[in-house]
Amino acid sequence: MMPYVGCFEDKEERDLPNLLKKSSSLDVEKDCFKAGIDQGFTYVGLQNGDECWGGNEIGKHGKKP
């Protein structure tokens, strides 16, 4: 399982630019983590509770307080 590293700001130019899954019934471990690992991404993130995004770098917009 990927470790939790916190919440980060989001902008139009995303840290995690690859939409992996979108579903109202996402399971973070089963759906997001698996999709990120299967596609070779270092990081995955959940947005709006129904979107899973992946990428290899995070933090360019800073952490959320």
Phi, psi and omega in degrees: 000142178286141179284149177284129180242001174116183178257140184232154176296152178236139177227177179301320175272093189289147167294315182251091191275357187251112177288118183266318181205151173220121181196145178286352181237041180293137169252118187305310182290309186291319185265303186290305183300315181298315180297318179297314179295314180301327182263005173080019180273148179280325184232148170228154179214149178258134178229137178061012179076355181223009179233134178245124183241150180227158177183184183244359178221146176222160171100001183292341177253001178090165178278151173285141180292000000 
